[in-house]
Amino acid sequence: MGRERELKALKSEFAANRAALVVAYGRRRIGKSRLLREAALGLPEIYFQATQSVSAINMEQIKIEIANVLDASPILDGINTWEAVFHYLADAARVKPGLILTLDEFPYLVSNDESLPSVLQRFWDSGKPQEGNLKLVLCGSAISQMEDLLAERNPLYGRKTMSLELRQMSLREVGAFFPSYSAEELFKTYATFGGVPHYLSLCDNDVDLRMNTVNLLLSPTGPLIDEPTNLLQSELREPGTYSSIIAAIAEGSLDLSRIGDRLKMSTTSLLPYLSKLERLHIVASVRSLDADPKARNRRFVLNDHLMRFWHNFVRSNLGAIVAGHGEAVYDHAISGGMSEFMGSAFESICLDYSSKHLGEILGVPASEAGSIWGHADFDIDIAGRTLDGSFFYGECKWKSKPFDLSMLMKLRERSELTKYGGGNESKHYLIFSKSGCTHDVARLSEHDPSVHMISLQEMAFATRRDVEATMSSS
């Protein structure tokens, strides 16, 4: 479900008439294993998930998996080194061309045998994998360790044929999990659970967001009630410090000095922690698009929707949740604050849409997308540049009031106040509004090619062409 682009790329790599060395990585529960297995469907594959055991135990287990696919063999029984395993499979690939060997949780193997990357290098350079187009897939959740495999100083540098980092799924991909949800329900669900496939698979499409939230996050036995804590504990040392940094950002401390003041930490000591959170795509460091690239006025924002929701609503109500009052927490603490919460979440989703899908609206994709802030008189929610050199500016409104002409005029004025895009005659104005726009704005957008009204339905489900076809047939 979802991941069509990544799935297509992997299938193409597996179908290529050559050997392959694929490195796939991403944080836990992001869907790496499922994607790799789906890409290998119908192909000869040996899938092995390593464990945190001694090397001898993993060796015995992989030999069992090999025998299950290739049948038992006295030669296989006598193998006791990883290099021998690889050569055995290279010989097997001559009979089964394109044989795939997937080593999941590869860092576990390396932690017990640090020579393994060098062994793989020697095997790859020997030319044996090319004889039967053997496909080697190295997969892991330890992002820093997996990236380290590709670093220039390490044995496998320059040998990969494909690297794939899996991140959270987009709003449109998440829609496949909730076919009965309206666009507005889908936006709220995405802002609550984010784009991690495991979290979404726990949701029930047959119940509303309220009950999914209560069942998964607001119940003492809910499978996600401790997920933010568990994620940090599994990925990082000192999870308490990382959690405190995330809490500070969630509560509005967005720059380095304010986070430091809140936690009583120096800005220098904070940077390594923030860097690791950025690497996990939990936190992002952003600057205003009209700021000097060398300027230090950067903000830190939460990239992970579930993490943000948890710190806004769950953490402060854990006592009531553990006491069994999850539904009351939703009705009294969450329902009243959801509109404000959705305001900033909506901006984040609109920014992602602008980065990935703006070509549907403007006819050419964005080359960069961000926001403009730090001015005494104005901010601009969405701004960016397209590949043809045009600039765009957008306003995001998650309110019951339709977007009116005064709001559009204010957006135009602000676009003239910023030096970003200054002097460029080709400018577009994007209106992202939950409640649509007034009639005068709608009429203006019909005659002014620079004004674009973008609906929740377009963002969540379809291209503009699909939406127009649906509207014309109704």
N, C-alpha and C positions, 0 to 999 in steps of 0.2 A: 504494500500500500504506500504510494508515494515513491520518491527517490527515482523517478523515471530517467532523469538525466544521468545520474550515477549508474543506474542499472544498465542503461544503454552503453555507457563507456566501458563498463566491466565486461559485458558480453562481447563487445568489439575486441577488447584486449584478449579475451579467451579464444576468440575465433581467429585471431591473426596467425598467419603461417610462420611463426617464429616462437622461440622461447620467451617467457615473460617473467619478470620479477616485480611483483606488485606490492607496494607498501600501503596498507590501509590503517587509519587510526582515527580516534575520536573518543570523547569521554564515555564513561560507562552508560549503558542503557540507551545509547544513541542509535542503535539498530545496525551496527557493523556486521555482526555474525549473520543475521537474517538476510541482509543484502547480499553478502558473499555467497550464501547458500542458494539464494534465488538465482543469482547470476550463473551459478554452476549447474542448475537443473538440466538434466538430460545429457550431461557431460561426464566423462570419467573423473571422479573426484575422491581424494582422500582428505577428509576433514578431521583435524586433530585440535582439540582444545586442551592446551597445557594447563597444569595445575601448579600450585606452589609447593611442589614436592621435589625431592632430590632428583638429579638427572637420570638415575637408573630407573626410577619409577616411571617418569615420562617416556623413557626409551621403550620400556616394556609395553606401555599403553599405545604408543604410536605403531609398534609392530603388530599389535592386535588389530588396529584400524586398517593397516595396510593389508593384513591377511583377510579381513572382511571384504575388501574390495578386489584384491588380486589373487586371493586364495593362499593357503598356507604353503610354505616352502622351507626345505631344510636350510637353504642359503639364508633366508630371512631369519630363521631361528638362531643362526650363528652370528648375526650382526650385533655389535655392541658399541658402535660409534656413530655419531651423527653423519660424518662424511660417508660412511658405508651405507647409511640409510638413503642419502641423496643419490649416490651412484646406483643403488639398487632401483630406485624409482626412475632414474634416467634410462636405465636398461628397459624397465617396464614400459616407459613412454614410447619406445621404439615399436612396441607391439600395440600400445594404446596411444597413438599420437594425440598430443594436446592434454595429456594427463595433468590434473590439477592437484597440487599439494597445498592445502591451507593450514598454516600454523597459527592458530588463534591464541591470543595472550602470549605472543612471542617473547615479551620481556620476562615472563616467568622462566622461560628456557635459558635466556641469557644470564639471568641472575644466578643460576646454578652452574652455568658453563660460559664464562666470559669469552672463551675462544670461539664461540659459535659464529659470530659475524665473520671472523677470519676464515673459518672453515667454509662458510657459504661463499665468500669471495673466491677462495681457491677453487671450489667446485664450479662456480659460475664461469670463471676465467678458463677453466679446462676445456670448455666447449661441449661438454657432455650434455647439458640441458638442451642445446640446439639440435641434437641428433633426433630427438622425438618431440621437439617443441614443448618441453616440460614447462608447466606454468607453476611458479612458486609464488605463494601469497603469504606475506607476513602481516599479521594483524595484531593490534594492541590498544588498550585503553590508556596506558601510561603515555600521554602525549609527548612529554619532554623526552622520554626514552626512545620513542618511535622516531621523533624528528632527529634525535641524535644519531640514529642509524644512517641518516642521509647526509650528515655533516661532512665537510671536506676532510676532516682528520680521521674519519672512521673507515673501516675496510670496505663497506658497501657503497661508498660515495661514487656516484657516476654510473652505477650499474642498474639502478631501477629502470624499468620501462614505463612504470606508471605509479604515481602516488595519489592517494585519495584521502582527504580529510573530511570526515562526516561531521556536519554541524546540525543544529536543530532544523526541523522542516519548516517551510514557509506556511503562511496562512492558507494558501490554496491547497497545499498538500494535506494539511490538517483537515480540510473540509471533507476529504474522503472518509474520515473516521465518523463523521456526523452528517450523513446524507439527508436526515430529516430536519436539520437545524436551519433556521433562517440566517440571513447574513449577519444581523445584529447579534443573534445568539452565538454564532460562530466567532465573531470578534471577541465577545466576552469570554467565551471558553478558551480561546487562544491566549487572551490576556491572563487567564487564571492558570492554565496548565502548560502553556508554551508549546514547543514543537518537538518534544522528546517522545519518540514512538512508544516507549514502554509506558509512560504516563497516560498517553492517549488510549492505549489498548486496554487500560483498566477502566476507562469511562464506559458508560452505557448509553448508546445512542437513543434508547427508548425512554430515558428519563431526562428531565431538564437539568440545566447547569446547577441549580440550587441543590438538587439531590446528589448529583455527581460530586459536588464540592463537599457536601456533608459526609457522604459515604467514604470519600478518599482522603480528605484533609481535615475534617472536623469531627472525626470519630476516634475514640481511644484506640481502636484496632484498625483504623484506616491505614492502608498500605503506603500512603504518602505523607502521613502526619510528621514523620521524622526524616523525610527524604532530603531536605537541604542539609541537615546535620550529617546524615549518612554519606551524602555525596562528598562533602568536605573531608570527612574522616577517611574515606576510601582513596581520595585523590591527593591529599595534602597532609603535611605535618603541621602541627599547631592549628588544628581546625578552629579552636576558640578565637584566635586572633583574626583569622579570615572571616569568621562569622560576625565578629564585631565590626570589621571594616564594611562588610556588606550591609549590616544594620545601619551604620552611620550614613551610607550612601542612600539607602532606602528611605531614611528619615530626613533627607535634604542636604546633607553635607557632601557637596559635589566637587569641591576642589581640594587639593592636597593639604593646604594649611588647615582647612576646617576639619577634615578627617583627622589630621594629626592632633588638633586641639581637642577633639571629641574623645580620642583614645589615649591622650597624653603620650603620644609617640612623635618622634622627630620625623620630618618629611623624608629624610634620607633613609631611615629604617623602614618607612612605609613602602617605598618603591619596589623592593623585591616581592613583597606580598601582593601588591597591585599587579605587578607584572605576571605573576602566576595566575591570578584571577582572570586577567586578560587572555592568557593562553588557553584557559578553559572556556573562554567566551561567556563567562559569568559577568564580567565587567568590561566596559569599553572606555578607552580614553579618547575624547573627542575635542576638537577645537572649532571655533567659529570659522566659517569658510572665508570671512573677510579679514581674519587675523593674519598677522605675519607668521609664516610657517615656522619661524625660529622662536616665536613668542612662547612663553611658558604658561599662558592662560588657558589651561586645559581643564575640562570637566571629566569626571568619572561618572558613568551611568551604568545601571544594571541592564545587562543584555538578556538575562534569564527571567522569563515571565513568572514561572512558578516560584523562583527564589524571591522575586519582588513581591508577589502576592502573599507568600508565607510571612515575610517580614512585616508587611503592612497589616495583615489581619490575623494570622494564626499565632505567631509568636506571643503577642500580647494577650491572647485569650486561651493559652494552653491550659490554665487551671480550670476554666469552665468547660473546655473540650474534654479533658480527662474526667471531669465529673459527669459527663454524658449530656451536656447541654449544647451540642453542636448545632442543632437546628435553630436554637435561640441565638447563638452567636451569629449565624448567617442572617437571621431576620433583623437583629438589632444592631449588630456591629458592621456587617458587611453590606447589606442592602443600602443602608444610608450613605456609606462611603464609596460605593461602587462607581457612581458617576464621576467623582473627583479622581478616583483611581484610574478610570478608563480614559480620562483626559490625556494624561501623559503616556499611557499605554497605547492609545490611538495614534499619537504622534510617532511613536516608535514603529508601529505597524505601517503607517503611511510612508515613513522614511524607507523602510524595507521594500515596500511596493514601488516607490520611485526609483530605487536602485535597480530593481529586477524587471519591472513591467511597464515602465513609462513609455517605452517604444510603442505600446498599443495605443496610447493616446496621442503622442506627438509624432509618431511615424519614425522616430529615431531613438535609440536607447540613451540612457544617461551615462556619461563618462565619470561623473562623480555626483554624490548626493550627500547632503548634510543639513546643517541649520546655521543660523546667524544669531549671535547673542553677545552679551557683554556691553551693550550700549545703554546709556541712561534713558533714552526715549523709546526704544523699540527693540523687538526681537522678531525673527522670521522663522516660523516652525520648520519649513522645508525650503531648501534652496539647492541649486546645483547647475550643472552644465551638461548639455547633450553632446554627442559625438560630432555633430555638425557645427558646434560652436555657439549654439543658442543657450540662453540662461533661463532658468525657471525658478519661480518663487511660489510657495504654497502656504495655505492656512488650514489648520486642522481643528475642527469643531465637533466635539462629542456632546452636543447639547440638543435640547428639544426645540430650540428656536432655529428656524431656517437661516441660512447664510444670506445676508441682505446686501444691498448695493453699497451701503456705508462701509461694510467690512471689506468689500472688494476695493473700494477707493483707498482705504487705509493700507491694504496690501500693496497696491500700486505705489503709494507714497513711500512706504518703507523700502520698496525695491530701489527707489531713487536715492534714498539716504545712505545706502550701503555702497561701498566702493566695489563690492563683488558684482561683476557684470556691468560696472559703470561704463558708459560710452557705447555699449553694445545695443544695437537697435532691435535685435531679435530677442524678445522676451516673452515668456509664457507665464500665465497665472493659474495656479492649480487650486481648486476648491475641494477639500475633503470634508464632507459634512454628513453627520449621521441623519440629520433631518432635512437634507436636501437644501434647496435655495428658494428664494422668493421669485415671483413671476418676472420681475424686471431683470434679475440676474440671469434667469433662464433665457429670456429673450435676447439679452446682450450676448450670451455665450453662443447663441445660434448665428449671430451676425459678426461677432468679433473672434477671429481665429486664434487670438492670443489668450482667450478665457476658456478654461476647461473645468467643467463640473464632473467630478469623479465619484460615483456612487459606491455604497458598501457592496452592492451586488457585483459590480465590475471588479472591485478589488478582491472579493472573496471567491468568485465563481468563474468569471468568464472574461473574454476580451470584449472590447467595445462592439466589434462586429457581431459577436454572438448575442450580446444584449440587444442590439438594434434589431437583429433578425427575430428574436423572441418577441419584442415589443410590437413589431410590424405585423406579426401573425396573430396577435391576441386581439 
